[in-house]
């Protein structure tokens, strides 16, 4: 599925369109559709832990959210070897709106969400 990037992905400001491919219930890949062929591994946080946050008004507006059922949330996974040493960024989720094929990255803030880290180990949730 191709999505229009409505706000910058941190560190990858030139990416304007991405393609999301589900690998399984836990993992997905995200690739830039144009220009540099940049790829991310994503993880579905809801398969690992309770994960809730408030979507900012600016993200709601950019995504033009009508119904929550149209939303998907993923977190970027920095792959390591072995896999269970990989790090998850719970502080900057990607929010996808399937209804209009748009995506934003929401930066949560450690003060408001202290239980969500920038580099939590995958093994914390899988062992």
Residue pairs with C-beta under 8 A, 6 or more apart in sequence:
1 19
1 20
1 21
1 98
1 101
2 17
2 18
2 19
2 20
2 33
2 101
3 17
3 18
3 19
3 20
3 96
3 101
3 102
3 103
4 16
4 17
4 101
4 102
4 103
5 15
5 16
5 17
5 18
5 102
5 103
5 104
6 62
6 63
6 102
6 103
6 104
7 58
7 59
7 62
7 104
7 105
8 105
9 15
9 94
9 105
10 92
10 105
10 107
12 32
12 38
14 35
14 36
15 32
15 35
15 36
15 38
16 34
17 32
17 33
17 34
18 30
18 31
18 32
18 33
18 103
19 30
19 31
19 32
19 33
20 28
20 29
20 30
20 42
20 74
20 96
20 103
21 28
21 29
21 30
21 31
22 28
23 29
25 44
25 47
26 43
26 44
26 47
26 48
27 41
27 42
27 43
27 44
27 77
28 41
28 42
28 43
28 44
28 74
29 39
29 40
29 41
29 42
30 39
30 40
30 41
30 42
30 74
30 94
31 37
31 38
31 39
31 40
32 38
32 39
40 76
40 77
41 76
41 77
41 79
41 86
42 74
42 75
42 76
42 77
42 94
43 74
43 75
43 77
43 88
43 122
44 73
44 74
45 51
45 73
45 74
45 75
45 88
45 90
45 93
46 73
48 88
48 125
48 126
49 125
51 73
51 90
51 116
53 93
53 106
53 108
53 113
53 116
55 63
55 65
55 95
55 106
56 106
59 95
59 104
59 106
62 102
62 104
63 71
63 95
63 97
63 100
63 102
63 103
63 104
64 97
64 99
64 100
64 102
65 71
65 97
66 99
67 99
70 97
70 98
70 99
71 95
71 96
71 97
71 98
72 95
72 96
72 98
73 93
73 94
73 95
73 96
74 93
74 94
74 96
75 88
75 89
75 90
75 92
75 93
75 94
76 88
76 89
76 92
76 94
77 86
77 87
77 88
77 89
77 122
78 86
78 87
78 88
78 89
78 119
79 86
80 86
80 87
83 122
84 121
84 122
84 123
84 126
84 127
85 121
85 122
85 123
86 121
86 122
87 119
87 120
87 121
87 122
88 117
88 119
88 120
88 121
88 122
89 117
89 118
89 119
90 108
90 113
90 116
90 117
90 118
90 120
91 107
91 108
91 109
91 110
91 113
91 116
91 117
91 118
92 105
92 106
92 107
92 108
92 118
93 105
93 106
93 108
94 103
94 104
94 105
94 106
95 103
95 104
95 105
95 106
96 102
96 103
97 103
108 116
110 116
110 118
